[in-house]
Amino acid sequence: MKKIYLSIIAGAFVMTANAQLSLTQAFNEPVISDVQAVRNYDSVGVIPKNTGADQMWDFSAVTSNTVMETTSFTSTTSAGPNAGIYTGATLADFDGGSFHTYYKSTTNQLENLGFEDANIILNFTNTAITSVWPITFGSNFSDVAAGTCTAIVLANATGTVNGLYNVTGTGTGTLMLPGGAVFNNVLQTVSTPSLNIFCPSTMIGPFTLNSVGRVYDYYVSSQKFPILSVVYEKVTGNFPSTKGIIQINSSVVTGINDANFDASFSIFPNPAKNNFNIKLNNATNDKCSVAIVNSIGQTTKTIDLGNDTNILTTISISDLNSGVYMVKTTLGDKVSVRKLIVN
């Protein structure tokens, strides 16, 4: 029971470049041969999960670990050994191990028909609708799912499964990643899936698995899949567990610089009123500059900091309105970002 069962809601989304970002069936729904690859990251502080318009989500301090995960989308004929029971399935995804999830694409929505792995087979007779198109900031939909399950790991004991799925477009704003990667015009969605499995008679007695989770996804117009996801899951019953994961799309991971520059770069005081200071070490005497960016991605001012070995500069912000800004500092070919609050 190692698989995070929240993956059964994982429909991939893509956005058009409209003034208000929109997730659409025409651009988004996963198709055969799609591959979603992510790297897992660890948090060194509070994870930003704020919702609403014109937000700033600062993930610049998260650190990568060694875990990479890849999901491949395939035809149902090349999927798992029990693919035939998922009537009407048009697509399956595969995690590279034994886990397959089955989907059916219909007009304006994507339905989940169930999943199978080495431990369990789950078949929704009342399918789980995971996407109702279009999805924009303020969109909200829920769906109840139900079906049957077979616990292979428990001598093929049979039982029932019930689920509830909710997806909401919860925020817009700017997303900051490590190494200075900044994305504007981002859409945040929140999914809150729950799954309840019950097998009344097994070799260990009654078996239950209750999974409740919350998934924060962040989308930009240039990527089909979320550029960042935060996944929480709590499982109770016979196999209790809790899990929290930060995942960054591998297509943007390659643009994230190492943390060496981050370690030597500081701004103070923060919050600031009329002025703040930048301090950093420039051992290679590279050219250094700074840009101050507001919450909607507009550059409000740029400053050339020279190429001294040790840089300590005071910058006036008396002309800036109160709010949250990004201080984006470029040192040679490296970029680092700090959040600045202006009072």
ABEGO torsion letter per residue (X at the ends): XABBAAAAABBBBBBBABABBBBBAAAABBBBGBBBBBBBBBBABBBBABBEBGBBBBAAABBBBABBBBBBBBBAAABBAAAAABBGBABBBBAGBABBBBBBBBBGBBBBAEBBBAABBBBBABBBBABBOBBBBGBBBBBBBBEBBBBAABGGBBBBBBBBBBBBBABBEBBBBBGGBBBBGBBBBBBBBBBBBBBABBAAEBBBBBBBBBBBBBBBAABABBABBBBBBBBBEABBBBBBBBBBBAAAAAABBBAAAAAABBBOBOBBAABBBBBBBBAAGBBBBBBBBBAAGBBABBBBAEABABBBBBBBAAABBBEBBBBBBBBEABBBBBBBBBX
